[in-house]
Amino acid sequence: MFFQESLFDFTNWDFFIKIFFVLFLVFYSIFALILFRQIQLMAKALPLQLSPLLKFIAILHIGFALALLFIVAEIF
């Protein structure tokens, strides 16, 4: 008998590794969004000269997390 490889072959560890990486990056992207929201709230409560720089870095962090998610999703 010939075995056909499918996407849902649960005996293959590659499937679990792919799912782990994609889920990890989804949660990492959510974390980046929460971090940005916290920086916004902090800037409202305690305005500092450093706040715009922190917001910019948080936006870059969100972009990096989403780009990494899309790259990994495309590879798998």
C-alpha angles and dihedrals in degrees: 000000000000119000117216117212113232135182091251098052100139094190090066114087092204089073092057093045091052093048090047093053094046093047091045091053092046090055090044090054090050089050090052090053092049090049091053091050091051091051090051091051092047091051090053094048097041113019111203135172088246095057098092091051091050091050090050092050090048091052090051088049091054091049092049093049094049093044091051091048092052093045093051092044089052093049093051 
